[in-house]
């Protein structure tokens, strides 16, 4: 079985870092395969493989280190990142019936949520729940009565954009 040329090249690349420590030998085995090794084989004729010297970079000293360019933070974009950002599935004309105070809301978003952006609800002006990347968000054990709800897009801890608040009423069974 012969070794394809790409495997020979791969073997040389993998063995190249070892050349600083050992010599590389090449020979043909009894089956006609080309073999690379750091040990000269006994009983067969091997030739030393001469590899070009390795590249090296001298260590930097405090006096000759170029200053890294200072990058300025980009100012916040004036235009909205999303043309559509709004809550869905909340009744506006009647009360939301949630006997245990648990319900889900949807988020209409155009374009799709960008990589690195997360959605978080804002209930009565306070961030609610853990940010996530799913446009379906759940609220749990919300008190009965009037509330406002918005959704914001976060990048890290920075608010990228926030929807308009929606006012709604939760109707629960009173115990």
Backbone torsions as a table, in degrees:
resi	resn	phi	psi	omega
1	UNK	NA	123.9	-178.8
2	UNK	-92.4	151.9	-179.2
3	UNK	-91.4	123.4	178.9
4	UNK	-60.9	154.3	-176.9
5	UNK	-58.6	-35.9	-178.0
6	UNK	-65.0	-32.7	177.3
7	UNK	-71.5	-34.5	176.5
8	UNK	-64.3	-44.1	179.7
9	UNK	-64.2	-39.7	178.6
10	UNK	-63.2	-42.8	178.8
11	UNK	-60.7	-41.2	178.4
12	UNK	-64.6	-40.9	179.8
13	UNK	-64.9	-40.2	-179.7
14	UNK	-70.5	-32.7	-178.2
15	UNK	-87.4	-14.2	-176.5
16	UNK	-56.2	-42.5	179.3
17	UNK	-63.5	-22.2	-179.6
18	UNK	-76.9	-12.7	-175.8
19	UNK	-64.7	-22.1	177.0
20	UNK	-70.6	-22.9	-177.5
21	UNK	-105.2	-29.1	-173.7
22	UNK	-148.6	163.7	176.6
23	UNK	-87.4	150.6	177.9
24	UNK	-107.0	136.2	178.6
25	UNK	-119.9	149.1	177.9
26	UNK	-127.3	136.1	174.4
27	UNK	-152.4	169.8	178.0
28	UNK	-108.4	126.0	-178.2
29	UNK	-80.2	-177.7	-175.9
30	UNK	-63.9	-24.6	179.6
31	UNK	-91.1	2.3	178.9
32	UNK	88.1	8.7	179.0
33	UNK	-84.6	140.4	174.7
34	UNK	-80.8	131.1	-177.0
35	UNK	-122.8	137.6	174.0
36	UNK	-114.5	136.5	-177.4
37	UNK	-153.4	162.7	174.9
38	UNK	-98.9	0.1	176.8
39	UNK	-114.8	126.8	177.1
40	UNK	-65.7	131.1	-177.1
41	UNK	-72.7	146.6	175.4
42	UNK	-85.7	133.0	174.7
43	UNK	87.8	-4.4	175.5
44	UNK	-133.3	155.3	-176.9
45	UNK	-81.7	122.8	178.9
46	UNK	-121.3	149.3	176.7
47	UNK	-114.4	148.5	177.0
48	UNK	-76.0	135.1	178.4
49	UNK	-92.6	123.6	179.5
50	UNK	-95.1	114.8	179.2
51	UNK	-103.9	149.9	177.7
52	UNK	-64.9	156.3	179.9
53	UNK	-64.0	151.5	179.6
54	UNK	-75.7	148.0	174.4
55	UNK	-72.1	146.2	175.9
56	UNK	-141.5	151.7	178.8
57	UNK	-124.7	127.2	-179.9
58	UNK	-67.8	150.4	178.8
59	UNK	-66.0	146.9	-179.7
60	UNK	-78.0	140.8	174.1
61	UNK	-111.6	157.0	-175.9
62	UNK	-55.5	-30.1	-176.9
63	UNK	-78.6	-25.9	-175.6
64	UNK	-111.9	13.7	179.3
65	UNK	-84.6	121.3	177.9
66	UNK	-68.9	145.7	178.9
67	UNK	-69.2	136.4	178.1
68	UNK	-71.2	140.6	179.0
69	UNK	-64.3	139.0	179.0
70	UNK	-87.9	123.4	179.3
71	UNK	-97.0	135.2	179.0
72	UNK	-88.5	138.4	176.3
73	UNK	-64.5	142.5	-179.8
74	UNK	-74.5	136.5	177.3
75	UNK	-67.4	153.1	179.4
76	UNK	-61.2	140.8	-179.5
77	UNK	-71.1	137.3	179.9
78	UNK	-73.2	-35.7	-178.6
79	UNK	-79.6	150.0	178.8
80	UNK	-69.1	141.3	179.0
81	UNK	-71.4	-27.9	-177.6
82	UNK	-124.7	129.4	179.4
83	UNK	-72.6	-29.4	175.9
84	UNK	-127.0	124.5	173.8
85	UNK	-148.0	101.3	-178.7
86	UNK	-153.3	156.3	177.1
87	UNK	-82.7	147.9	176.5
88	UNK	-128.2	169.2	175.3
89	UNK	69.0	25.2	173.3
90	UNK	-114.2	126.9	178.2
91	UNK	-72.6	138.4	179.2
92	UNK	-108.1	-22.3	-176.9
93	UNK	-97.1	-15.0	-178.3
94	UNK	-142.2	170.7	-178.9
95	UNK	-74.7	149.3	175.4
96	UNK	-86.4	117.6	-178.8
97	UNK	-87.0	114.8	178.0
98	UNK	-142.8	90.0	-172.0
99	UNK	-57.7	-31.7	177.7
100	UNK	-104.5	6.2	178.8
101	UNK	78.5	11.8	-178.2
102	UNK	-110.4	129.7	179.5
103	UNK	-158.7	166.3	178.3
104	UNK	-118.1	153.2	175.1
105	UNK	-128.9	155.1	177.2
106	UNK	-103.1	163.7	176.7
107	UNK	-126.4	120.3	173.9
108	UNK	-89.3	127.1	-171.7
109	UNK	-142.7	125.6	175.6
110	UNK	-137.0	130.5	-9.9
111	UNK	-68.7	-175.0	-179.8
112	UNK	-58.1	159.4	179.8
113	UNK	-60.6	126.5	-177.3
114	UNK	-73.4	152.2	175.8
115	UNK	-57.6	137.8	-179.6
116	UNK	87.2	-7.5	177.7
117	UNK	-97.5	145.5	178.2
118	UNK	-131.9	155.9	179.1
119	UNK	-103.5	139.1	175.2
120	UNK	-141.5	137.8	177.1
121	UNK	-78.9	153.2	174.6
122	UNK	-126.2	105.3	-177.6
123	UNK	-101.1	119.8	179.6
124	UNK	53.0	40.1	176.2
125	UNK	83.2	1.2	-177.9
126	UNK	-119.9	134.7	176.6
127	UNK	-54.7	137.1	-176.4
128	UNK	-125.4	129.7	173.9
129	UNK	76.5	-178.2	-179.8
130	UNK	-91.3	132.8	177.4
131	UNK	-59.4	145.2	180.0
132	UNK	-148.2	176.5	-177.7
133	UNK	-111.8	15.3	179.7
134	UNK	-103.4	130.6	-177.3
135	UNK	-80.2	29.8	176.1
136	UNK	-135.6	112.5	-172.0
137	UNK	-120.0	142.7	-176.1
138	UNK	-109.3	140.8	173.3
139	UNK	-113.9	139.5	-173.8
140	UNK	-126.3	134.0	174.6
141	UNK	54.8	47.5	178.2
142	UNK	-80.2	133.1	-179.2
143	UNK	-62.7	152.6	176.0
144	UNK	-72.0	154.3	179.5
145	UNK	122.7	-167.6	-176.4
146	UNK	-87.1	139.8	-179.2
147	UNK	-143.2	163.4	169.3
148	UNK	-122.2	146.7	-177.4
149	UNK	-141.8	135.2	175.7
150	UNK	-136.9	170.0	174.7
151	UNK	-128.5	141.8	177.6
152	UNK	-124.9	153.3	175.2
153	UNK	-101.5	127.3	-179.6
154	UNK	-112.9	147.9	167.7
155	UNK	-126.8	104.1	-169.5
156	UNK	68.4	-123.8	176.9
157	UNK	-104.1	1.7	-178.7
158	UNK	-87.8	134.0	177.3
159	UNK	-80.7	120.0	178.6
160	UNK	-84.0	-43.5	-177.1
161	UNK	-162.6	151.1	177.3
162	UNK	-133.4	141.6	178.9
163	UNK	-77.1	168.6	172.0
164	UNK	-69.8	146.3	179.2
165	UNK	-74.1	142.9	176.6
166	UNK	-112.2	128.5	177.2
167	UNK	-92.2	137.1	-179.8
168	UNK	-153.1	166.8	-179.9
169	UNK	-122.1	132.7	176.6
170	UNK	-98.1	128.3	176.5
171	UNK	-107.7	121.0	179.7
172	UNK	-125.8	159.5	174.7
173	UNK	-72.5	131.4	179.1
174	UNK	-92.9	128.1	-178.8
175	UNK	-105.2	NA	NA
